Amino acid sequence: MKTLRNILIAGAAIAASAFVLPIQAQSASAPAKATASAKADKTEGEVRKIDKENKRITLKHGEIKNLDMPAMTMVFQAADPAMLDKVKVGDKVRFVAANPGGKLTVTEIQPIQ
């Protein structure tokens, strides 16, 4: 009887560890996935027009994956008007776009060297 009880306890412990190990492995890889995702959110494009007065930039861009948007040319709001001073018409750029409150907005932009 004691042997059967010990076998059942050991089996329960083994079964419980089968659930704990995958959870620990997932949480360890989560920061790496977040970093890879942040890099993937950058899109390449070309500056077509800059409208500093209205804080807008027109970009011809590739697919914007985080917004599920195909390649096209369109106008974006600039989250920070100072970022418009970093680029000029014709520059190839990498940028991050978001859609806060339904307004397509460039949150980061940098020229490609």
GIDA-V901637 format. One record per pair of residues at least 24 apart in sequence whose C-alpha atoms are under 10 Angstrom apart, sorted by sequence separation. I is the first residue (numbers start at 1). J is the second residue. D is the distance in whole Angstrom. If there is no record, write none. Layout:
i	j	d
I	J	D
I	J	D
This chain:
i	j	d
40	64	9
41	65	7
42	66	9
51	75	10
54	78	9
55	79	8
57	81	10
83	107	9
86	110	7
87	111	6
40	65	8
41	66	6
48	73	8
49	74	10
50	75	9
55	80	8
56	81	8
79	104	10
80	105	10
83	108	8
84	109	8
86	111	8
87	112	10
40	66	8
41	67	9
45	71	9
47	73	9
48	74	9
49	75	9
50	76	10
51	77	10
52	78	9
55	81	6
77	103	7
78	104	9
79	105	6
80	106	8
83	109	7
84	110	10
44	71	10
45	72	9
46	73	9
48	75	9
51	78	10
54	81	9
55	82	9
57	84	8
76	103	8
77	104	6
78	105	6
79	106	6
80	107	7
83	110	8
38	66	10
43	71	10
45	73	9
50	78	10
53	81	9
55	83	10
56	84	8
76	104	5
77	105	5
78	106	5
79	107	5
80	108	9
37	66	9
52	81	7
55	84	8
75	104	8
76	105	5
77	106	6
78	107	7
79	108	8
51	81	10
52	82	9
57	87	10
59	89	9
66	96	9
67	97	8
74	104	10
75	105	9
76	106	6
77	107	9
78	108	9
52	83	10
57	88	10
58	89	9
59	90	10
61	92	10
64	95	10
66	97	8
67	98	7
75	106	10
76	107	10
78	109	9
52	84	7
57	89	9
59	91	10
60	92	10
61	93	9
64	96	9
65	97	10
66	98	8
67	99	8
51	84	8
52	85	9
59	92	10
60	93	10
61	94	9
64	97	8
66	99	10
50	84	7
59	93	9
61	95	9
64	98	9
50	85	9
59	95	10
50	87	9
67	104	9
50	88	7
49	88	8
50	89	7
47	87	8
48	88	9
49	89	6
46	87	10
47	88	7
48	89	5
49	90	8
46	88	10
47	89	5
48	90	6
46	89	8
47	90	5
48	91	8
46	90	6
47	91	5
48	92	10
45	90	10
46	91	6
47	92	7
45	91	8
46	92	4
47	93	7
45	92	6
46	93	6
59	106	10
44	92	7
45	93	5
46	94	9
57	105	9
44	93	6
45	94	6
46	95	10
56	105	9
57	106	8
43	93	8
44	94	4
45	95	8
56	106	9
42	93	10
43	94	5
44	95	6
42	94	6
43	95	5
44	96	9
41	94	10
42	95	5
43	96	6
41	95	8
42	96	5
43	97	8
41	96	6
42	97	8
40	96	9
41	97	8
39	96	9
41	98	10
38	96	9
45	109	10
47	111	9
44	109	10
46	111	9
42	108	9
43	109	9
44	110	10
45	111	9
46	112	10
42	109	9
44	111	10
45	112	10
44	112	9
